[in-house]
Amino acid sequence: MAETTPKRPRLAAVVTAYKRMLHPQHIVDRFLEGYGVNGAYHHPEMDLVSLYVDQRDGEGDLTQERSGRHPHLRIATSIEDALTLGTGKLAVDGVVVVGEHGNYPLSPEGITMHPHYEFFEKITAVFRASGRAVPYFNDKELSWKWDWCKKMVAVSKELNFPFQGGSSLAVTWRVPSVEFPTGATVKEAISIGYGGMGSYDFHGLETLQCMVERRKGGESGVEWLQTYRSDNFWKAYESNVWSQKLVKAALSRSATLRSAVPTFTDMLPTIEQMKTIVPNPVAYHYQHRDGLKSTMLLLGGMVRDFTFAAEIEGQAKPFSTQMYLPMPDGRTTLASFFTPLVYNAEKMFLTGKTQYPVERTLLTSGLLIAGVESEAKGKRIETPELAAVTYQPYPESSYWRS
């Protein structure tokens, strides 16, 4: 059902809330205003012509201000209206969905029930009624419920439209700027980040997956996962459930590592020192079907960036890098890491082809759900549904090299 797009595509945006410093603002504003690319200011070769905002109540809503700045921008009364522009049939060439932020309830396991799936259902209903479908970008995870994640990917294939999403961590700059060696045999891999479960864990999982998917054989699926938190985390760390050597390699790439000793600024902390500066550590430890063990660590209080390390067969030193995440200060600075995410979405809208596999986002969405479930149950859980998610990486990685 998917069709080729005209020379200058028209886009509709469907978002949860539109306020300063939220994901929708960072992404939608780039389509409206442009952004810096390779030392020049880049204006997308497409027009964002309609915007639906699910929650406009509260102080700081930018919807009307942006409409005033961009007279061509239609403020839609519904998702159907955003996609049809009031004509009754699909009238845009691409859809930008940002389902982050806003005031939504928690699931029984503690994941915010953002309406990614509900948006998807309404959008694809317009596709079906119109007899055609267009490229679809979905920021971050697919959904908080596994069956919905799986259905979203299945429907995208049924209706034959490009479907792309995920985290900015998978496409941002890397320091050093290195590509994971395609076809490498990987024994173990680790990512280290910060933030909470049900949110920043997704970024850590994407950091891992965009790298290890390039190993020998591609992605084989995940058999089981166990979450370690607080005291259980430290017991597992001291028992070498995951590699302390790889933790040190990843921490050595951090640009924000906090010193545990006031009189030293360049020392890696010991485990005992880490305990004093990381109040609520989290680890998702899981095994892929080909035997690879991966661990996503959240070490809030010690770092404020995301790093990666892996043990590769035949290499004496760990392979490691930092996913560069220049965080805004909350006042005036830009969240520059959204630039490569939007740029890759632009390429999809222009070419009609995804820039990386949607199966990556399907797997990382499932790992987030499994991680929260394992914590709730207090034990390792088997993940046959994730064991079935197998795929090959694209030959060229989409991370930002500019």
C-alpha positions as CSV (number, residue, x, y, z in Angstrom):
1,M,0.0,0.0,0.0
2,A,3.0,2.3,0.5
3,E,3.5,4.9,-2.3
4,T,6.5,7.0,-3.4
5,T,6.5,10.5,-2.0
6,P,6.4,13.7,-4.0
7,K,9.4,16.0,-4.3
8,R,8.5,18.0,-1.2
9,P,6.6,15.7,1.2
10,R,4.0,17.0,3.6
11,L,4.1,15.6,7.1
12,A,1.6,15.3,10.0
13,A,2.8,15.3,13.6
14,V,1.0,13.5,16.4
15,V,2.4,14.2,19.9
16,T,1.4,13.8,23.5
17,A,2.3,17.3,24.7
18,Y,4.1,20.3,23.1
19,K,6.1,22.2,25.7
20,R,9.6,23.5,26.0
21,M,12.4,20.9,26.4
22,L,10.0,17.9,25.9
23,H,10.7,15.3,23.1
24,P,7.8,16.6,21.0
25,Q,9.2,20.1,21.0
26,H,12.8,19.0,20.2
27,I,11.6,16.9,17.2
28,V,8.7,19.0,15.8
29,D,10.7,22.2,16.0
30,R,13.4,20.7,13.9
31,F,11.0,20.0,11.1
32,L,9.5,23.4,11.4
33,E,12.6,25.6,12.0
34,G,15.5,23.5,10.8
35,Y,18.8,22.7,12.6
36,G,22.6,22.6,12.2
37,V,24.1,19.9,10.0
38,N,27.8,19.6,9.0
39,G,28.6,23.3,9.8
40,A,25.5,24.7,8.0
41,Y,21.9,25.4,8.9
42,H,19.7,22.7,7.4
43,H,16.1,23.2,6.5
44,P,14.2,19.9,5.9
45,E,13.1,19.2,2.3
46,M,9.6,18.7,3.5
47,D,6.8,20.6,5.2
48,L,5.2,19.8,8.5
49,V,1.6,20.9,7.7
50,S,-0.5,19.6,10.6
51,L,-0.1,19.0,14.3
52,Y,-2.3,17.1,16.8
53,V,-1.4,17.6,20.5
54,D,-3.1,15.0,22.8
55,Q,-2.7,17.1,26.0
56,R,-2.7,20.9,25.7
57,D,-3.8,21.8,29.2
58,G,-1.4,23.4,31.6
59,E,1.2,26.2,31.6
60,G,3.8,26.3,28.8
61,D,1.9,24.8,25.9
62,L,3.5,26.0,22.6
63,T,0.9,24.9,20.2
64,Q,-0.7,28.3,19.5
65,E,2.6,30.1,19.4
66,R,4.0,27.7,16.8
67,S,0.8,28.0,14.8
68,G,1.3,31.8,14.7
69,R,4.9,31.5,13.6
70,H,4.0,29.1,10.9
71,P,0.7,30.0,9.2
72,H,0.8,26.9,7.0
73,L,0.7,24.7,10.2
74,R,-2.8,23.3,10.8
75,I,-3.7,22.6,14.4
76,A,-5.8,19.5,14.2
77,T,-8.7,18.5,16.4
78,S,-8.1,14.8,16.1
79,I,-5.5,12.4,14.7
80,E,-7.8,11.7,11.7
81,D,-8.0,15.4,11.1
82,A,-4.2,15.7,11.3
83,L,-3.7,13.0,8.6
84,T,-6.6,14.0,6.3
85,L,-6.3,17.8,6.6
86,G,-10.1,17.8,6.7
87,T,-10.5,16.0,3.4
88,G,-11.7,12.7,4.7
89,K,-8.7,10.8,3.2
90,L,-5.0,10.6,3.9
91,A,-3.5,13.9,2.6
92,V,0.0,13.7,3.9
93,D,3.2,11.9,2.9
94,G,4.6,11.0,6.3
95,V,3.7,10.8,10.0
96,V,5.9,11.9,12.9
97,V,4.7,10.4,16.2
98,V,6.2,11.5,19.6
99,G,4.5,9.7,22.4
100,E,6.8,10.8,25.2
101,H,5.9,13.0,28.2
102,G,2.5,14.2,29.1
103,N,0.3,13.1,32.1
104,Y,-0.5,9.4,31.6
105,P,-1.0,6.6,34.2
106,L,1.4,3.8,35.2
107,S,1.0,0.2,34.2
108,P,0.9,-2.3,37.1
109,E,4.6,-2.9,36.6
110,G,5.4,0.8,36.8
111,I,5.8,1.8,33.1
112,T,4.2,5.0,32.0
113,M,1.4,4.0,29.6
114,H,2.2,6.5,26.8
115,P,-0.2,6.1,24.0
116,H,2.1,5.0,21.2
117,Y,-0.2,2.1,20.4
118,E,-3.4,4.1,20.6
119,F,-1.9,6.7,18.2
120,F,-0.8,3.9,15.9
121,E,-4.2,2.3,15.8
122,K,-5.9,5.6,14.8
123,I,-3.2,6.4,12.2
124,T,-3.3,3.0,10.5
125,A,-7.1,3.2,10.5
126,V,-6.7,6.2,8.3
127,F,-4.2,4.3,6.1
128,R,-6.7,1.4,5.7
129,A,-9.7,3.7,5.0
130,S,-7.6,5.6,2.4
131,G,-6.2,2.5,0.7
132,R,-2.6,3.7,1.0
133,A,0.0,4.1,3.7
134,V,3.0,6.5,4.2
135,P,6.3,6.4,6.1
136,Y,5.9,6.5,9.9
137,F,8.4,7.7,12.5
138,N,7.9,6.7,16.2
139,D,10.1,8.3,18.8
140,K,11.6,5.8,21.4
141,E,10.0,2.5,22.4
142,L,7.0,1.1,20.5
143,S,4.7,0.5,23.5
144,W,4.5,-0.4,27.2
145,K,2.8,-3.7,26.3
146,W,4.6,-6.5,24.3
147,D,1.6,-7.7,22.3
148,W,1.1,-4.2,21.1
149,C,4.7,-3.8,20.1
150,K,4.6,-7.0,18.1
151,K,1.3,-6.0,16.4
152,M,2.7,-2.6,15.4
153,V,5.6,-4.2,13.5
154,A,3.3,-6.8,12.0
155,V,0.8,-4.2,10.8
156,S,3.6,-2.1,9.3
157,K,4.6,-5.1,7.2
158,E,1.1,-6.0,6.3
159,L,0.4,-2.5,5.0
160,N,3.9,-2.2,3.6
161,F,4.9,1.2,5.0
162,P,8.4,2.2,6.3
163,F,8.3,2.1,10.1
164,Q,11.3,3.6,12.0
165,G,11.8,4.7,15.7
166,G,14.0,4.1,18.7
167,S,16.4,6.2,20.7
168,S,18.7,9.0,19.7
169,L,21.5,7.0,21.4
170,A,21.7,4.6,18.5
171,V,22.3,7.3,16.0
172,T,24.2,10.0,17.9
173,W,27.9,10.9,17.6
174,R,30.4,8.4,19.1
175,V,33.6,9.3,20.9
176,P,35.8,7.9,19.5
177,S,33.9,7.7,16.2
178,V,34.0,3.9,15.6
179,E,31.9,1.3,14.0
180,F,31.4,-2.0,15.6
181,P,33.2,-4.6,13.5
182,T,30.7,-6.5,11.3
183,G,30.8,-10.2,11.8
184,A,32.8,-10.1,15.0
185,T,32.5,-12.9,17.6
186,V,31.4,-11.2,20.8
187,K,31.7,-12.9,24.2
188,E,30.1,-10.2,26.4
189,A,28.9,-6.6,26.1
190,I,27.9,-3.9,28.5
191,S,26.4,-0.4,28.4
192,I,26.4,2.1,31.2
193,G,24.0,5.0,31.6
194,Y,21.9,6.7,34.1
195,G,18.3,7.5,34.9
196,G,15.3,5.4,35.8
197,M,13.6,2.2,34.8
198,G,10.8,2.4,32.3
199,S,12.5,5.4,30.7
200,Y,16.3,5.8,30.5
201,D,16.7,2.1,30.5
202,F,15.5,2.1,26.9
203,H,18.4,4.4,25.9
204,G,20.9,2.0,27.5
205,L,19.3,-1.0,25.7
206,E,19.5,0.8,22.4
207,T,23.1,1.7,23.1
208,L,23.8,-2.0,23.5
209,Q,21.7,-3.3,20.7
210,C,22.9,-1.0,17.9
211,M,26.4,-2.4,18.5
212,V,25.9,-6.1,19.2
213,E,23.4,-6.6,16.3
214,R,26.5,-6.3,14.0
215,R,28.1,-9.4,15.4
216,K,28.6,-12.7,13.6
217,G,25.2,-14.1,12.5
218,G,23.3,-10.9,13.3
219,E,20.7,-10.7,16.1
220,S,19.7,-14.2,17.3
221,G,17.0,-13.2,19.9
222,V,17.1,-13.2,23.7
223,E,16.3,-16.2,25.8
224,W,16.1,-14.8,29.3
225,L,16.6,-11.7,31.4
226,Q,17.2,-10.9,35.0
227,T,17.1,-7.5,36.7
228,Y,19.4,-6.7,39.6
229,R,18.7,-3.7,41.8
230,S,20.1,-2.1,44.9
231,D,21.7,-4.7,47.2
232,N,21.1,-7.5,44.7
233,F,23.0,-5.4,42.1
234,W,26.1,-5.2,44.3
235,K,26.0,-8.9,45.1
236,A,25.8,-9.7,41.4
237,Y,28.6,-7.2,40.6
238,E,30.9,-8.6,43.2
239,S,30.2,-12.2,42.0
240,N,31.2,-11.2,38.5
241,V,27.7,-11.9,37.0
242,W,28.9,-9.4,34.5
243,S,32.5,-8.4,33.7
244,Q,34.2,-5.9,36.0
245,K,36.8,-5.4,33.3
246,L,34.2,-4.3,30.8
247,V,32.6,-2.0,33.4
248,K,36.0,-0.3,33.8
249,A,36.4,0.0,30.0
250,A,33.0,1.6,29.6
251,L,33.6,4.0,32.5
252,S,36.9,5.0,31.0
253,R,35.0,6.4,28.1
254,S,32.7,8.5,30.3
255,A,33.0,12.3,30.1
256,T,31.0,12.8,33.3
257,L,32.5,10.2,35.7
258,R,32.2,11.4,39.3
259,S,35.2,11.2,41.5
260,A,34.7,9.1,44.7
261,V,37.7,10.7,46.4
262,P,37.6,14.5,46.8
263,T,41.3,14.9,46.4
264,F,41.5,12.8,43.2
265,T,39.9,13.6,39.8
266,D,41.1,10.8,37.5
267,M,40.6,7.6,39.4
268,L,38.1,4.9,38.7
269,P,36.0,4.2,41.8
270,T,36.3,0.9,43.6
271,I,33.1,-1.1,44.2
272,E,32.9,0.1,47.8
273,Q,33.3,3.7,46.6
274,M,30.6,3.2,43.9
275,K,28.2,2.1,46.6
276,T,28.5,5.5,48.3
277,I,27.8,7.5,45.2
278,V,25.2,5.3,43.3
279,P,22.0,5.2,45.5
280,N,19.9,3.0,43.2
281,P,21.9,0.9,40.7
282,V,20.1,-1.2,38.2
283,A,21.2,-4.0,35.8
284,Y,19.4,-5.8,33.1
285,H,21.4,-8.9,32.5
286,Y,20.3,-11.1,29.6
287,Q,21.4,-13.9,27.3
288,H,21.0,-14.0,23.5
289,R,20.3,-17.4,21.8
290,D,23.8,-17.5,20.4
291,G,25.3,-17.4,23.9
292,L,26.2,-13.7,24.0
293,K,25.6,-12.1,27.5
294,S,24.6,-8.5,27.5
295,T,24.2,-6.2,30.6
296,M,22.6,-2.7,30.7
297,L,23.7,-0.8,33.8
298,L,22.1,2.4,35.2
299,L,24.6,4.1,37.5
300,G,22.9,7.4,38.3
301,G,25.0,9.6,40.6
302,M,28.2,8.4,39.1
303,V,27.7,9.2,35.4
304,R,25.5,11.3,33.2
305,D,26.3,9.8,29.8
306,F,26.1,6.5,28.0
307,T,29.0,4.3,27.2
308,F,29.6,0.9,25.7
309,A,32.2,-1.9,26.0
310,A,32.5,-5.4,24.6
311,E,34.9,-8.3,24.6
312,I,35.6,-9.3,21.0
313,E,37.3,-12.6,20.2
314,G,40.9,-12.0,18.9
315,Q,41.2,-8.5,20.4
316,A,43.4,-8.1,23.5
317,K,41.6,-4.9,24.7
318,P,37.9,-4.3,25.0
319,F,36.1,-2.4,22.2
320,S,34.6,0.7,23.8
321,T,33.1,4.1,23.0
322,Q,30.9,6.8,24.3
323,M,27.5,7.6,22.7
324,Y,27.9,11.4,22.8
325,L,24.9,13.0,24.5
326,P,25.5,16.7,25.0
327,M,22.7,17.2,27.6
328,P,21.0,20.6,27.7
329,D,21.2,22.6,30.9
330,G,17.5,23.0,31.1
331,R,17.6,26.7,30.4
332,T,18.9,27.8,27.0
333,T,21.1,25.1,25.4
334,L,19.9,22.8,22.7
335,A,19.5,19.0,23.0
336,S,21.8,18.4,20.0
337,F,21.4,14.6,20.1
338,F,17.9,14.9,18.6
339,T,19.6,16.1,15.4
340,P,20.7,12.7,14.1
341,L,17.4,11.2,15.1
342,V,15.4,13.7,13.0
343,Y,17.9,13.6,10.2
344,N,17.5,9.8,9.9
345,A,13.7,10.3,10.0
346,E,14.0,12.8,7.1
347,K,16.0,10.3,5.0
348,M,13.2,7.8,5.5
349,F,10.5,10.3,4.4
350,L,12.5,11.3,1.4
351,T,13.6,7.8,0.2
352,G,10.7,5.7,1.5
353,K,13.2,3.4,3.1
354,T,14.0,2.8,6.8
355,Q,17.6,3.7,7.9
356,Y,17.9,0.9,10.4
357,P,15.8,-2.2,11.2
358,V,12.5,-1.7,13.1
359,E,13.3,-5.1,14.7
360,R,15.9,-3.4,16.8
361,T,13.3,-1.2,18.3
362,L,11.0,-4.1,18.7
363,L,13.6,-6.1,20.7
364,T,14.7,-3.1,22.9
365,S,11.0,-2.4,23.6
366,G,10.6,-6.0,24.7
367,L,13.7,-5.9,26.8
368,L,12.5,-2.8,28.6
369,I,9.2,-4.5,29.4
370,A,11.0,-7.7,30.5
371,G,13.4,-5.8,32.7
372,V,10.6,-4.1,34.6
373,E,8.7,-7.4,34.9
374,S,11.8,-9.2,36.2
375,E,12.2,-6.6,38.9
376,A,8.5,-6.8,39.9
377,K,8.8,-10.6,40.1
378,G,12.2,-10.6,41.8
379,K,13.6,-13.4,39.6
380,R,14.9,-14.3,36.2
381,I,12.3,-14.6,33.5
382,E,12.3,-16.6,30.3
383,T,11.6,-14.5,27.2
384,P,10.4,-16.9,24.4
385,E,8.7,-13.9,22.7
386,L,12.1,-12.1,22.4
387,A,13.9,-15.3,21.3
388,A,11.8,-15.0,18.2
389,V,13.1,-11.5,17.3
390,T,15.9,-12.3,14.9
391,Y,17.2,-9.9,12.2
392,Q,20.3,-8.7,10.3
393,P,21.8,-5.2,10.6
394,Y,21.8,-2.9,7.7
395,P,25.2,-2.9,5.9
396,E,25.8,0.8,6.7
397,S,25.3,2.0,10.2
398,S,23.3,5.1,10.7
399,Y,25.2,6.7,13.5
400,W,26.2,10.4,13.2
401,R,29.7,10.9,11.7
402,S,29.6,14.6,11.0
